Amino acid sequence: MFKKNDGGQAFPTAPTEWSGLNEGMSLRDYFAAQAMCALLSNNSDDAEDRVRNAADIIASRAYAMADAMIKARDVIATVIYNGKEYKVRQLWTDEWQLTLVGKEREKVMLNRQQMLIAGLGHVVEGDNG
């Protein structure tokens, strides 16, 4: 069975002795809601007509944007940097985030030149295999 990557919970809460885990909305749903706001917020007088006549199209575009946002969060490589193992995500065309494995709060941001100097050119050029 195929399950679409929904990014996990948007606002997870820990279970307590009185209640189980509150799963709430998925990160995909949260991203889609934010994208839909952006799609409808162009301050035009015809926004209501667009919603009435094209709600399915707007919803589809919002979820397409949400899926792209979740994909952008994907790890593209695992590397050794300064003697430590990091997971790498590309944030922008010329910017990468390295997250220390096992210590997800410890992150390093590197631009293209810094990645090349650090010997991580294979990640910059997309040759991660």
MMTF fields as JSON, N, C-alpha, C and O atoms, coordinates in Angstrom:
{
  "mmtfVersion": "1.0.0",
  "mmtfProducer": "UNKNOWN",
  "numBonds": 515,
  "numAtoms": 516,
  "numGroups": 129,
  "numChains": 1,
  "numModels": 1,
  "chainsPerModel": [1],
  "groupsPerChain": [129],
  "chainIdList": ["A"],
  "bondAtomList": [4, 2, 8, 6, 12, 10, 16, 14, 20, 18, 24, 22, 28, 26, 32, 30, 36, 34, 40, 38, 44, 42, 48, 46, 52, 50, 56, 54, 60, 58, 64, 62, 68, 66, 72, 70, 76, 74, 80, 78, 84, 82, 88, 86, 92, 90, 96, 94, 100, 98, 104, 102, 108, 106, 112, 110, 116, 114, 120, 118, 124, 122, 128, 126, 132, 130, 136, 134, 140, 138, 144, 142, 148, 146, 152, 150, 156, 154, 160, 158, 164, 162, 168, 166, 172, 170, 176, 174, 180, 178, 184, 182, 188, 186, 192, 190, 196, 194, 200, 198, 204, 202, 208, 206, 212, 210, 216, 214, 220, 218, 224, 222, 228, 226, 232, 230, 236, 234, 240, 238, 244, 242, 248, 246, 252, 250, 256, 254, 260, 258, 264, 262, 268, 266, 272, 270, 276, 274, 280, 278, 284, 282, 288, 286, 292, 290, 296, 294, 300, 298, 304, 302, 308, 306, 312, 310, 316, 314, 320, 318, 324, 322, 328, 326, 332, 330, 336, 334, 340, 338, 344, 342, 348, 346, 352, 350, 356, 354, 360, 358, 364, 362, 368, 366, 372, 370, 376, 374, 380, 378, 384, 382, 388, 386, 392, 390, 396, 394, 400, 398, 404, 402, 408, 406, 412, 410, 416, 414, 420, 418, 424, 422, 428, 426, 432, 430, 436, 434, 440, 438, 444, 442, 448, 446, 452, 450, 456, 454, 460, 458, 464, 462, 468, 466, 472, 470, 476, 474, 480, 478, 484, 482, 488, 486, 492, 490, 496, 494, 500, 498, 504, 502, 508, 506, 512, 510],
  "bondOrderList": [1, 1, 1, 1, 1, 1, 1, 1, 1, 1, 1, 1, 1, 1, 1, 1, 1, 1, 1, 1, 1, 1, 1, 1, 1, 1, 1, 1, 1, 1, 1, 1, 1, 1, 1, 1, 1, 1, 1, 1, 1, 1, 1, 1, 1, 1, 1, 1, 1, 1, 1, 1, 1, 1, 1, 1, 1, 1, 1, 1, 1, 1, 1, 1, 1, 1, 1, 1, 1, 1, 1, 1, 1, 1, 1, 1, 1, 1, 1, 1, 1, 1, 1, 1, 1, 1, 1, 1, 1, 1, 1, 1, 1, 1, 1, 1, 1, 1, 1, 1, 1, 1, 1, 1, 1, 1, 1, 1, 1, 1, 1, 1, 1, 1, 1, 1, 1, 1, 1, 1, 1, 1, 1, 1, 1, 1, 1, 1],
  "groupList": [{"groupName": "MET", "atomNameList": ["N", "CA", "C", "O"], "elementList": ["N", "C", "C", "O"], "formalChargeList": [0, 0, 0, 0], "bondAtomList": [1, 0, 2, 1, 3, 2], "bondOrderList": [1, 1, 2], "singleLetterCode": "M", "chemCompType": "L-PEPTIDE LINKING"}, {"groupName": "PHE", "atomNameList": ["N", "CA", "C", "O"], "elementList": ["N", "C", "C", "O"], "formalChargeList": [0, 0, 0, 0], "bondAtomList": [1, 0, 2, 1, 3, 2], "bondOrderList": [1, 1, 2], "singleLetterCode": "F", "chemCompType": "L-PEPTIDE LINKING"}, {"groupName": "LYS", "atomNameList": ["N", "CA", "C", "O"], "elementList": ["N", "C", "C", "O"], "formalChargeList": [0, 0, 0, 0], "bondAtomList": [1, 0, 2, 1, 3, 2], "bondOrderList": [1, 1, 2], "singleLetterCode": "K", "chemCompType": "L-PEPTIDE LINKING"}, {"groupName": "ASN", "atomNameList": ["N", "CA", "C", "O"], "elementList": ["N", "C", "C", "O"], "formalChargeList": [0, 0, 0, 0], "bondAtomList": [1, 0, 2, 1, 3, 2], "bondOrderList": [1, 1, 2], "singleLetterCode": "N", "chemCompType": "L-PEPTIDE LINKING"}, {"groupName": "ASP", "atomNameList": ["N", "CA", "C", "O"], "elementList": ["N", "C", "C", "O"], "formalChargeList": [0, 0, 0, 0], "bondAtomList": [1, 0, 2, 1, 3, 2], "bondOrderList": [1, 1, 2], "singleLetterCode": "D", "chemCompType": "L-PEPTIDE LINKING"}, {"groupName": "GLY", "atomNameList": ["N", "CA", "C", "O"], "elementList": ["N", "C", "C", "O"], "formalChargeList": [0, 0, 0, 0], "bondAtomList": [1, 0, 2, 1, 3, 2], "bondOrderList": [1, 1, 2], "singleLetterCode": "G", "chemCompType": "PEPTIDE LINKING"}, {"groupName": "GLN", "atomNameList": ["N", "CA", "C", "O"], "elementList": ["N", "C", "C", "O"], "formalChargeList": [0, 0, 0, 0], "bondAtomList": [1, 0, 2, 1, 3, 2], "bondOrderList": [1, 1, 2], "singleLetterCode": "Q", "chemCompType": "L-PEPTIDE LINKING"}, {"groupName": "ALA", "atomNameList": ["N", "CA", "C", "O"], "elementList": ["N", "C", "C", "O"], "formalChargeList": [0, 0, 0, 0], "bondAtomList": [1, 0, 2, 1, 3, 2], "bondOrderList": [1, 1, 2], "singleLetterCode": "A", "chemCompType": "L-PEPTIDE LINKING"}, {"groupName": "PRO", "atomNameList": ["N", "CA", "C", "O"], "elementList": ["N", "C", "C", "O"], "formalChargeList": [0, 0, 0, 0], "bondAtomList": [1, 0, 2, 1, 3, 2], "bondOrderList": [1, 1, 2], "singleLetterCode": "P", "chemCompType": "L-PEPTIDE LINKING"}, {"groupName": "THR", "atomNameList": ["N", "CA", "C", "O"], "elementList": ["N", "C", "C", "O"], "formalChargeList": [0, 0, 0, 0], "bondAtomList": [1, 0, 2, 1, 3, 2], "bondOrderList": [1, 1, 2], "singleLetterCode": "T", "chemCompType": "L-PEPTIDE LINKING"}, {"groupName": "GLU", "atomNameList": ["N", "CA", "C", "O"], "elementList": ["N", "C", "C", "O"], "formalChargeList": [0, 0, 0, 0], "bondAtomList": [1, 0, 2, 1, 3, 2], "bondOrderList": [1, 1, 2], "singleLetterCode": "E", "chemCompType": "L-PEPTIDE LINKING"}, {"groupName": "TRP", "atomNameList": ["N", "CA", "C", "O"], "elementList": ["N", "C", "C", "O"], "formalChargeList": [0, 0, 0, 0], "bondAtomList": [1, 0, 2, 1, 3, 2], "bondOrderList": [1, 1, 2], "singleLetterCode": "W", "chemCompType": "L-PEPTIDE LINKING"}, {"groupName": "SER", "atomNameList": ["N", "CA", "C", "O"], "elementList": ["N", "C", "C", "O"], "formalChargeList": [0, 0, 0, 0], "bondAtomList": [1, 0, 2, 1, 3, 2], "bondOrderList": [1, 1, 2], "singleLetterCode": "S", "chemCompType": "L-PEPTIDE LINKING"}, {"groupName": "LEU", "atomNameList": ["N", "CA", "C", "O"], "elementList": ["N", "C", "C", "O"], "formalChargeList": [0, 0, 0, 0], "bondAtomList": [1, 0, 2, 1, 3, 2], "bondOrderList": [1, 1, 2], "singleLetterCode": "L", "chemCompType": "L-PEPTIDE LINKING"}, {"groupName": "ARG", "atomNameList": ["N", "CA", "C", "O"], "elementList": ["N", "C", "C", "O"], "formalChargeList": [0, 0, 0, 0], "bondAtomList": [1, 0, 2, 1, 3, 2], "bondOrderList": [1, 1, 2], "singleLetterCode": "R", "chemCompType": "L-PEPTIDE LINKING"}, {"groupName": "TYR", "atomNameList": ["N", "CA", "C", "O"], "elementList": ["N", "C", "C", "O"], "formalChargeList": [0, 0, 0, 0], "bondAtomList": [1, 0, 2, 1, 3, 2], "bondOrderList": [1, 1, 2], "singleLetterCode": "Y", "chemCompType": "L-PEPTIDE LINKING"}, {"groupName": "CYS", "atomNameList": ["N", "CA", "C", "O"], "elementList": ["N", "C", "C", "O"], "formalChargeList": [0, 0, 0, 0], "bondAtomList": [1, 0, 2, 1, 3, 2], "bondOrderList": [1, 1, 2], "singleLetterCode": "C", "chemCompType": "L-PEPTIDE LINKING"}, {"groupName": "VAL", "atomNameList": ["N", "CA", "C", "O"], "elementList": ["N", "C", "C", "O"], "formalChargeList": [0, 0, 0, 0], "bondAtomList": [1, 0, 2, 1, 3, 2], "bondOrderList": [1, 1, 2], "singleLetterCode": "V", "chemCompType": "L-PEPTIDE LINKING"}, {"groupName": "ILE", "atomNameList": ["N", "CA", "C", "O"], "elementList": ["N", "C", "C", "O"], "formalChargeList": [0, 0, 0, 0], "bondAtomList": [1, 0, 2, 1, 3, 2], "bondOrderList": [1, 1, 2], "singleLetterCode": "I", "chemCompType": "L-PEPTIDE LINKING"}, {"groupName": "HIS", "atomNameList": ["N", "CA", "C", "O"], "elementList": ["N", "C", "C", "O"], "formalChargeList": [0, 0, 0, 0], "bondAtomList": [1, 0, 2, 1, 3, 2], "bondOrderList": [1, 1, 2], "singleLetterCode": "H", "chemCompType": "L-PEPTIDE LINKING"}],
  "groupTypeList": [0, 1, 2, 2, 3, 4, 5, 5, 6, 7, 1, 8, 9, 7, 8, 9, 10, 11, 12, 5, 13, 3, 10, 5, 0, 12, 13, 14, 4, 15, 1, 7, 7, 6, 7, 0, 16, 7, 13, 13, 12, 3, 3, 12, 4, 4, 7, 10, 4, 14, 17, 14, 3, 7, 7, 4, 18, 18, 7, 12, 14, 7, 15, 7, 0, 7, 4, 7, 0, 18, 2, 7, 14, 4, 17, 18, 7, 9, 17, 18, 15, 3, 5, 2, 10, 15, 2, 17, 14, 6, 13, 11, 9, 4, 10, 11, 6, 13, 9, 13, 17, 5, 2, 10, 14, 10, 2, 17, 0, 13, 3, 14, 6, 6, 0, 13, 18, 7, 5, 13, 5, 19, 17, 17, 10, 5, 4, 3, 5],
  "groupIdList": [1, 2, 3, 4, 5, 6, 7, 8, 9, 10, 11, 12, 13, 14, 15, 16, 17, 18, 19, 20, 21, 22, 23, 24, 25, 26, 27, 28, 29, 30, 31, 32, 33, 34, 35, 36, 37, 38, 39, 40, 41, 42, 43, 44, 45, 46, 47, 48, 49, 50, 51, 52, 53, 54, 55, 56, 57, 58, 59, 60, 61, 62, 63, 64, 65, 66, 67, 68, 69, 70, 71, 72, 73, 74, 75, 76, 77, 78, 79, 80, 81, 82, 83, 84, 85, 86, 87, 88, 89, 90, 91, 92, 93, 94, 95, 96, 97, 98, 99, 100, 101, 102, 103, 104, 105, 106, 107, 108, 109, 110, 111, 112, 113, 114, 115, 116, 117, 118, 119, 120, 121, 122, 123, 124, 125, 126, 127, 128, 129],
  "secStructList": [7, 7, 7, 7, 7, 7, 7, 1, 5, 1, 1, 7, 5, 7, 7, 7, 1, 1, 1, 7, 7, 5, 7, 7, 1, 5, 2, 2, 2, 2, 2, 2, 2, 2, 2, 2, 2, 2, 2, 2, 7, 1, 7, 7, 6, 6, 2, 2, 2, 2, 2, 2, 2, 2, 2, 2, 2, 2, 2, 2, 2, 2, 2, 2, 2, 2, 2, 2, 2, 2, 2, 2, 6, 1, 7, 7, 3, 3, 3, 3, 3, 6, 6, 3, 3, 3, 3, 3, 3, 3, 3, 3, 6, 6, 3, 3, 3, 3, 3, 3, 6, 6, 7, 6, 6, 7, 3, 3, 3, 3, 3, 2, 2, 2, 2, 2, 2, 6, 6, 7, 2, 2, 2, 2, 6, 6, 7, 7, 7],
  "xCoordList": [0.837, 0.0, 0.878, 1.81, 0.586, 1.353, 0.775, -0.429, 1.631, 1.195, 2.019, 3.247, 1.356, 2.036, 2.742, 2.207, 3.931, 4.671, 3.928, 3.884, 3.343, 2.584, 3.391, 2.866, 4.666, 5.534, 5.369, 6.032, 4.498, 4.262, 3.299, 2.604, 3.269, 2.346, 2.831, 4.028, 1.909, 2.262, 2.542, 3.505, 1.712, 1.846, 1.652, 0.646, 2.601, 2.406, 2.433, 3.104, 1.697, 1.738, 2.01, 1.553, 2.738, 3.082, 1.858, 0.995, 1.789, 0.67, 0.812, 1.916, -0.317, -0.312, -1.025, -1.51, -1.086, -1.801, -3.304, -4.02, -3.795, -5.224, -5.623, -6.793, -4.672, -5.023, -3.88, -2.721, -4.233, -3.222, -2.556, -2.783, -1.751, -1.063, -2.085, -2.932, -2.013, -2.899, -2.231, -1.288, -2.719, -2.06, -2.338, -1.465, -3.499, -3.781, -3.611, -3.646, -3.427, -3.276, -1.851, -0.915, -1.706, -0.371, 0.335, -0.295, 1.636, 2.409, 2.001, 2.002, 1.654, 1.199, -0.076, -0.201, -1.025, -2.256, -1.969, -2.563, -1.068, -0.715, -0.084, -0.453, 0.882, 1.513, 0.478, 0.512, -0.443, -1.454, -2.369, -2.744, -2.726, -3.576, -2.862, -3.465, -1.576, -0.806, -0.675, -0.785, -0.439, -0.321, -1.641, -1.655, -2.748, -4.058, -4.291, -4.826, -3.896, -4.021, -3.242, -3.721, -2.034, -1.222, -1.859, -1.851, -2.411, -3.049, -4.262, -4.577, -4.94, -6.167, -5.958, -6.91, -4.753, -4.539, -3.986, -3.172, -4.394, -3.861, -4.678, -4.532, -5.537, -6.32, -7.178, -7.434, -7.609, -8.448, -9.926, -10.293, -10.745, -12.182, -12.856, -13.976, -12.17, -12.803, -12.411, -12.659, -11.81, -11.373, -12.541, -12.405, -13.688, -14.851, -15.32, -15.671, -15.324, -15.715, -14.721, -15.115, -13.441, -12.427, -12.611, -12.475, -12.914, -13.141, -14.378, -14.36, -15.43, -16.683, -16.501, -17.036, -15.765, -15.658, -14.45, -14.412, -13.486, -12.253, -11.698, -10.482, -12.557, -12.102, -11.24, -10.224, -11.631, -10.848, -9.447, -8.468, -9.358, -8.057, -7.189, -6.003, -7.765, -7.011, -6.527, -5.377, -7.383, -6.992, -5.871, -4.918, -5.969, -4.928, -3.6, -2.554, -3.642, -2.399, -1.815, -0.596, -2.665, -2.184, -1.477, -0.412, -2.062, -1.417, -0.162, 0.784, -0.137, 1.088, 2.215, 3.361, 1.88, 2.885, 3.32, 4.506, 2.375, 2.696, 3.623, 4.586, 3.344, 4.195, 5.605, 6.584, 5.71, 7.028, 7.778, 8.992, 7.064, 7.694, 8.195, 9.278, 7.417, 7.848, 9.042, 9.978, 9.019, 10.145, 11.419, 12.504, 11.293, 12.461, 13.108, 14.281, 12.355, 12.891, 13.66, 14.318, 13.588, 14.216, 15.73, 16.366, 16.282, 17.731, 18.267, 17.771, 19.281, 19.838, 21.136, 21.575, 21.763, 23.012, 23.34, 22.832, 24.201, 24.799, 26.291, 26.863, 26.935, 28.354, 29.106, 28.507, 30.42, 31.291, 31.865, 32.492, 31.648, 32.133, 32.767, 32.127, 34.001, 34.752, 34.738, 34.65, 34.826, 34.898, 33.59, 33.582, 32.476, 31.164, 30.224, 30.38, 29.243, 28.282, 27.091, 26.471, 26.786, 25.684, 24.745, 25.169, 23.461, 22.485, 22.423, 22.442, 22.35, 22.366, 21.021, 20.459, 20.512, 19.314, 19.689, 20.373, 19.237, 19.437, 18.26, 17.115, 18.539, 17.479, 17.164, 15.999, 18.193, 18.058, 19.038, 19.778, 19.044, 19.947, 21.4, 22.194, 21.743, 23.135, 23.311, 24.212, 22.458, 22.557, 22.135, 21.108, 22.96, 22.705, 22.687, 23.366, 21.896, 21.841, 22.367, 21.885, 23.358, 23.887, 23.394, 23.568, 22.778, 22.233, 23.008, 23.09, 23.574, 24.367, 23.488, 22.449, 23.896, 23.136, 23.097, 24.13, 21.901, 21.717, 21.57, 21.198, 21.861, 21.71, 21.076, 21.734, 19.788, 19.098, 19.047, 18.737, 19.346, 19.352, 20.668, 20.754, 21.688, 22.989, 23.051, 23.137, 23.006, 22.955, 24.034, 24.454, 24.469, 25.448, 24.88, 24.379, 24.956, 24.505, 25.761, 26.662, 25.814, 26.951, 26.461, 25.458, 27.193, 26.873, 27.708, 28.492, 27.543, 28.228, 29.742, 30.37, 30.324, 31.779, 32.258, 33.27, 31.538, 31.915, 31.791, 32.615, 30.773, 30.613, 31.792, 32.312, 32.215, 33.343, 34.641, 35.411, 34.877, 36.077, 36.08, 37.135, 34.904, 34.791, 34.911, 34.832, 35.101, 35.23, 33.893, 33.831, 32.836, 31.499, 30.963, 29.756, 31.874, 31.502, 30.575, 29.741, 30.716, 29.828, 28.374, 27.475, 28.128, 26.753, 26.276, 25.138, 27.14, 26.806, 26.468, 25.531, 27.239, 27.034, 25.956, 25.64, 25.39, 24.285, 24.71, 23.863, 26.001, 26.488, 26.604, 27.693, 25.457, 25.431, 25.519, 25.511, 25.602, 25.616, 26.96, 27.169],
  "yCoordList": [-1.186, 0.0, 1.244, 1.349, 2.175, 3.412, 4.478, 4.734, 5.096, 6.212, 7.425, 7.401, 8.468, 9.704, 10.308, 10.308, 10.819, 11.479, 12.748, 13.708, 12.748, 13.919, 14.803, 15.777, 14.475, 15.304, 15.072, 15.725, 14.154, 13.925, 14.958, 15.65, 15.049, 15.966, 17.405, 17.672, 18.321, 19.741, 20.274, 21.013, 19.905, 20.4, 19.248, 19.206, 18.32, 17.158, 17.535, 18.482, 16.78, 16.947, 15.585, 14.564, 15.571, 14.316, 13.728, 14.46, 12.4, 11.792, 12.062, 12.206, 12.125, 12.315, 11.128, 10.242, 11.116, 10.022, 10.12, 9.14, 11.281, 11.484, 11.323, 11.081, 11.454, 11.344, 10.719, 10.761, 10.144, 9.574, 10.666, 11.856, 10.245, 11.172, 11.913, 11.288, 13.236, 14.05, 14.253, 15.035, 13.546, 13.607, 14.902, 15.379, 15.474, 16.744, 16.658, 15.57, 17.806, 17.832, 17.474, 17.623, 17.004, 16.676, 17.953, 18.988, 17.862, 19.0, 19.34, 20.509, 18.324, 18.553, 19.394, 20.333, 19.055, 19.838, 21.273, 22.213, 21.439, 22.777, 23.595, 24.747, 22.977, 23.673, 24.021, 25.121, 23.1, 23.359, 24.509, 25.335, 24.565, 25.662, 27.003, 27.996, 27.016, 28.255, 28.631, 29.803, 27.626, 27.888, 28.395, 29.283, 27.83, 28.273, 29.738, 30.5, 30.127, 31.543, 32.425, 33.477, 31.983, 32.771, 32.828, 33.873, 31.705, 31.675, 32.594, 33.115, 32.798, 33.595, 35.035, 35.814, 35.387, 36.693, 37.747, 38.57, 37.747, 38.746, 40.024, 40.841, 40.202, 41.426, 41.778, 42.953, 40.778, 41.086, 41.003, 40.321, 41.7, 41.717, 40.407, 40.129, 39.597, 38.374, 37.141, 36.022, 37.305, 36.155, 35.229, 34.008, 35.807, 34.976, 34.176, 33.003, 34.805, 34.097, 32.988, 31.903, 33.261, 32.238, 31.036, 29.899, 31.258, 30.146, 29.369, 28.139, 30.063, 29.408, 28.586, 27.481, 29.096, 28.451, 27.523, 26.692, 27.656, 26.877, 26.329, 26.203, 26.008, 25.519, 24.273, 24.151, 23.336, 22.11, 22.415, 21.807, 23.344, 23.713, 24.386, 24.079, 25.286, 25.988, 24.994, 25.065, 24.077, 23.064, 22.185, 21.884, 21.774, 20.945, 21.671, 21.086, 22.948, 23.734, 23.91, 23.875, 24.098, 24.257, 22.985, 23.056, 21.825, 20.566, 20.292, 19.688, 20.726, 20.58, 21.406, 20.96, 22.603, 23.432, 22.783, 22.791, 22.224, 21.552, 20.368, 20.168, 19.584, 18.435, 18.887, 18.241, 19.997, 20.526, 20.982, 20.802, 21.563, 22.011, 20.818, 20.873, 19.75, 18.552, 17.915, 17.472, 17.863, 17.29, 18.086, 17.511, 19.389, 20.239, 19.949, 20.262, 19.356, 19.011, 17.697, 17.365, 16.944, 15.627, 15.706, 16.648, 14.708, 14.579, 14.11, 13.132, 14.805, 14.412, 13.631, 12.987, 13.677, 12.949, 12.888, 13.668, 11.942, 11.888, 12.013, 11.276, 12.936, 13.224, 13.293, 13.421, 13.205, 13.455, 14.854, 15.143, 15.717, 17.097, 17.392, 17.211, 17.837, 18.094, 16.879, 17.013, 15.693, 14.468, 13.987, 13.036, 14.616, 14.223, 13.907, 14.429, 13.047, 12.655, 13.609, 13.868, 14.124, 15.067, 14.583, 13.919, 14.923, 14.769, 16.101, 17.16, 16.049, 17.271, 17.477, 16.556, 18.705, 19.129, 20.379, 21.269, 20.428, 21.643, 22.56, 22.191, 23.766, 24.718, 25.618, 25.863, 26.102, 27.002, 26.536, 25.576, 27.198, 26.833, 26.834, 25.999, 27.756, 27.912, 27.815, 28.441, 27.036, 26.943, 25.558, 25.024, 24.984, 23.663, 23.732, 24.559, 22.847, 22.734, 21.356, 20.341, 21.33, 20.084, 19.932, 20.829, 18.789, 18.517, 17.359, 16.285, 17.57, 16.543, 15.348, 15.499, 14.17, 12.95, 12.681, 12.666, 12.472, 12.205, 13.453, 13.369, 14.61, 15.887, 16.877, 17.794, 16.674, 17.411, 18.919, 19.653, 19.391, 20.845, 21.487, 22.71, 20.672, 21.204, 21.203, 20.155, 22.417, 22.574, 23.538, 24.437, 23.324, 24.193, 24.582, 23.729, 25.853, 26.33, 26.629, 27.328, 26.097, 26.327, 26.762, 26.26, 27.714, 28.095, 27.234, 26.396, 27.437, 26.615, 26.621, 25.563, 27.788, 27.887, 27.145, 26.444, 27.3, 26.609, 25.092, 24.344, 24.644, 23.202, 22.664, 21.589, 23.412, 22.98, 22.946, 21.99, 23.976, 24.039, 22.881, 22.328, 22.521, 21.45, 20.058, 19.055, 19.988, 18.697, 18.025, 16.805, 18.799, 18.263, 18.606, 18.744, 18.738, 19.059, 18.032, 18.376, 16.749, 15.715, 15.971, 15.586, 16.615, 16.965, 18.152, 18.169, 19.144, 20.344, 19.964, 20.501, 19.03, 18.641, 17.58, 17.183, 17.117, 16.162, 14.728, 13.886, 14.4, 13.034, 12.426, 12.356, 11.977, 11.478, 9.964, 9.409, 9.305, 7.855, 7.356, 6.144],
  "zCoordList": [0.0, 0.0, 0.0, 0.797, -0.883, -1.006, -0.094, -0.11, 0.697, 1.54, 1.149, 1.231, 0.73, 0.331, 1.528, 2.637, 1.309, 2.377, 2.764, 1.996, 3.96, 4.403, 5.337, 5.876, 5.535, 6.364, 7.851, 8.657, 8.228, 9.655, 10.217, 9.473, 11.514, 12.177, 12.094, 12.202, 11.903, 11.858, 13.26, 13.465, 14.214, 15.581, 16.57, 17.278, 16.624, 17.489, 18.971, 19.38, 19.745, 21.193, 21.807, 21.294, 22.88, 23.547, 24.234, 24.72, 24.271, 24.999, 26.495, 27.02, 27.151, 28.602, 29.229, 28.526, 30.541, 31.197, 30.961, 31.165, 30.538, 30.294, 28.837, 28.541, 27.928, 26.511, 25.733, 26.146, 24.607, 23.728, 22.905, 23.119, 21.985, 21.104, 20.254, 19.617, 20.24, 19.416, 18.071, 17.952, 17.052, 15.756, 15.005, 14.279, 15.151, 14.493, 12.984, 12.409, 12.346, 10.898, 10.504, 11.29, 9.285, 8.78, 8.346, 8.129, 8.225, 7.742, 6.312, 5.926, 5.526, 4.149, 4.145, 3.36, 5.027, 5.113, 5.54, 5.011, 6.488, 6.956, 5.828, 5.601, 5.12, 3.995, 2.929, 2.378, 2.629, 1.603, 2.018, 1.185, 3.287, 3.761, 3.601, 3.194, 3.926, 3.769, 2.291, 1.932, 1.437, 0.003, -0.568, -1.42, -0.096, -0.583, -0.221, -1.027, 0.974, 1.357, 0.392, -0.031, 0.05, -0.884, -2.264, -2.913, -2.712, -4.031, -4.103, -5.172, -2.989, -2.978, -2.509, -2.468, -2.163, -1.529, -2.467, -2.047, -3.698, -4.618, -4.644, -5.554, -3.651, -3.488, -4.703, -4.969, -5.421, -6.575, -6.18, -5.223, -6.924, -6.658, -7.052, -6.623, -7.874, -8.36, -7.55, -8.0, -6.377, -5.576, -5.254, -5.323, -4.902, -4.562, -5.782, -5.66, -6.941, -8.165, -8.496, -8.921, -8.303, -8.585, -7.678, -8.131, -6.418, -5.49, -5.912, -5.937, -6.236, -6.612, -7.886, -7.982, -8.851, -10.157, -10.3, -11.208, -9.428, -9.618, -8.308, -8.16, -7.37, -6.061, -6.197, -5.513, -7.078, -7.25, -7.783, -7.351, -8.709, -9.281, -8.221, -8.104, -7.463, -6.416, -5.367, -4.932, -4.961, -3.97, -4.52, -3.801, -5.773, -6.389, -6.434, -6.152, -6.789, -6.834, -5.443, -5.274, -4.451, -3.074, -2.613, -2.001, -2.902, -2.505, -3.331, -2.825, -4.591, -5.39, -4.764, -4.7, -4.308, -3.632, -2.323, -1.992, -1.579, -0.314, -0.566, 0.175, -1.6, -1.932, -2.292, -1.917, -3.02, -3.372, -2.116, -2.015, -1.175, 0.07, 0.882, 1.464, 0.923, 1.653, 0.96, 1.625, -0.371, -1.116, -0.86, -0.767, -0.747, -0.506, 0.843, 1.048, 1.758, 3.074, 3.069, 4.055, 1.973, 1.906, 2.036, 1.562, 2.682, 2.795, 1.442, 0.883, 0.916, -0.371, -0.226, -1.179, 0.958, 1.155, 2.638, 3.443, 2.973, 4.297, 4.081, 3.278, 4.784, 4.56, 5.884, 6.952, 5.79, 6.934, 6.743, 5.724, 7.727, 7.687, 9.038, 10.074, 9.039, 10.279, 11.21, 12.431, 10.606, 11.389, 11.966, 12.746, 11.606, 12.128, 10.976, 9.872, 11.243, 10.216, 10.205, 11.237, 9.014, 8.831, 7.734, 6.788, 7.871, 6.8, 6.069, 6.696, 4.748, 3.94, 3.262, 2.67, 3.36, 2.631, 1.835, 2.34, 0.603, -0.18, 0.063, -0.196, 0.567, 0.879, -0.301, -0.614, -0.946, -2.09, -3.157, -2.946, -4.278, -5.362, -4.895, -5.329, -4.022, -3.612, -2.09, -1.533, -1.418, 0.038, 0.514, 0.095, 1.409, 1.954, 3.478, 4.088, 4.075, 5.532, 5.902, 5.4, 6.782, 7.305, 8.736, 9.561, 9.025, 10.353, 10.957, 10.361, 12.13, 12.798, 13.131, 13.773, 12.703, 12.955, 14.458, 15.128, 14.966, 16.381, 17.235, 18.405, 16.654, 17.37, 16.397, 15.904, 16.132, 15.076, 15.273, 14.335, 16.479, 16.703, 16.275, 16.163, 16.036, 15.614, 14.097, 13.456, 13.536, 12.089, 11.62, 12.348, 10.387, 9.75, 8.392, 7.658, 8.058, 6.749, 5.926, 6.39, 4.708, 3.824, 2.453, 1.947, 1.855, 0.481, -0.471, -0.025, -1.753, -2.767, -2.583, -2.587, -2.423, -2.287, -1.028, -1.065, 0.065, 1.304, 1.151, 1.677, 0.438, 0.195, -0.606, -0.306, -1.625, -2.449, -1.632, -1.729, -0.839, 0.007, 1.014, 1.325, 1.516, 2.516, 1.89, 2.599, 0.58, -0.086, -0.346, -0.5, -0.394, -0.607, -1.997, -2.197, -2.937, -4.306, -4.93, -5.768, -4.523, -5.071, -4.707, -5.454, -3.571, -3.184, -4.007, -4.478, -4.18, -4.961, -6.394, -6.985, -6.949, -8.348, -8.503, -9.624, -7.399, -7.46, -7.643, -7.943, -7.476, -7.595, -6.217, -5.647, -5.672, -4.299, -4.214, -3.115, -5.323, -5.306, -5.135, -5.097]
}
